[in-house]
């Protein structure tokens, strides 16, 4: 009887593991599709004449809150001044 319980537990655990792995695989595929879509948008922007490096920077900066952005800009200004670039 104990063997049956152990076997059932292993079967349930294997089923849960399989379901989790399949979900991860589906999400990874969706992530790849989204990454491809983003790549296409950057290509479209480049084809229109926009600087994609600048756009990537803007996208990154927009993810930050204002305080975080100001801190980064202050540090960058400080470093540029130290290097005689300001």
N, C-alpha and C positions, 0 to 999 in steps of 0.2 A: 504494500500500500504506500509506503514512504517513497518507493521508486516511482510509482505513478504520479505522486504529487510533485516530485522533483522533475520528472519528464514533462508534466504539464506546465510547470513554472518555466522550464527551459524553452518550451514551445511558445509560451506567451512572451517571454523576453525576446526570443528570436523574432517573433512577429512585430513586436514594438520596435526593435532595432531596425528591421527591414523597412517599416513604415517611416521611421525617422530619416533613414538614409535616402529613401525615395523622395521625401519632402525636400531634403537638402539638394538632391540632384535636380529637382524641378526648379527650385529657387535659383540654383547656379545657372541653369539654362535661361531663366528669365533675366538674371543679372547680365548674362552675356548679350542677350537681345537688347536690353536697355543700353549697355555699353556701346553696342554697334549703332544704335539710334543716335546716341550722343555724338559719336564719331562722325556720323553723317551730317549732323547739325553743324559741327565745327567745320567740316568740309564745305558745306553750303556757305557758311560765314566767310570762309577764306575765298571762295569763288566769287563772292559779292565784293570782296576787297577789304574786309575787316581783318585786323591783326588778331589771330587766334590766341597768341600768347597773352595779349592784353585782355582778351575776353576770359581766358582761363583764370587770370589774376583777379578780374572783377568777380567772377563766380565764386572764387575762394574767399574774397573779402566780404561778399554779401552773406556768406554763411556765418561770419563772425558778428558778435554784437558790437555796438559802437565803442564801448570801453576797450574791448580786446583789439579792435582795429586801431584805435588811437594809441594804445600801448605799443603795438607793432610799428606804427609809423614813427613814434617818438624814438624807439630804439634804432630804427633804420636811419633816422636823421642824425642821431648821436654817432652812430658808426660811420656814416658818410662824412660828418664833420671831422671825426678822428682821422680819416683817411684823406682829408683835404678835398673832398668831392662836393662839399656844400658851398 
